[in-house]
């Protein structure tokens, strides 16, 4: 059996003058020692912070995309105007926002600029101004629009955008709207395809955002 030896450096005298010798430590026994965990080197702290920051950025990006998708699908949709039929109010290639939810809260009104599916080809969308409501009598005499026998004051149609076409007196059917383009000489509208059923109307043009000089509310 291996010999064991006391630690000579651990002997000391008591207050009574006796020699105190600690018990020998059995061979092979290792005293328990608290060892602190390794510190994270500074060179690794940077990548850890970077990964944490990247995760937060990705989370915020996903949330932002989800909110944007909700807005586009249910509330506002960016669209590009193609053609000149709504000049000078809206120009060719102008970008606008269409509110697709507003008519769930309020009725369509005369003067609204609406976006609707073309009745003769629902795969296409048109944008025009509402002139007549259901039950209104509409007549056009040499370009002048009459609603219920009264001449309509259309400040949004400058003289250079008018035309001389006439249209016989009609009564706008129930759940339908009579729509015209502001550029009367260049517009394919209710004078050609008749009144538009409200089921085809899916939004209201509310805000132009490009080009920058046209930034603002659609009037």
Secondary structure, DSSP 4 states (H G I P E B T S, - for coil): -------GGG-EE-TTSPEE-PPPPPTT-------PPPPPPHHHHHHHHHHHHHHHHHHHHHHHHHHHHHIIIIIEEEEE--SSTTTTTS-TT-EEEEESSGGGTS---TT-EEEEE-TT-TTSEEEEEEEE-TT-EEEEETTEEEETTEE---TTS-GGG-----EEEEEPPTTEEEEE-SSGGG--SHHHH-PEEGGGEEEEEEEEEESGGG-EE--
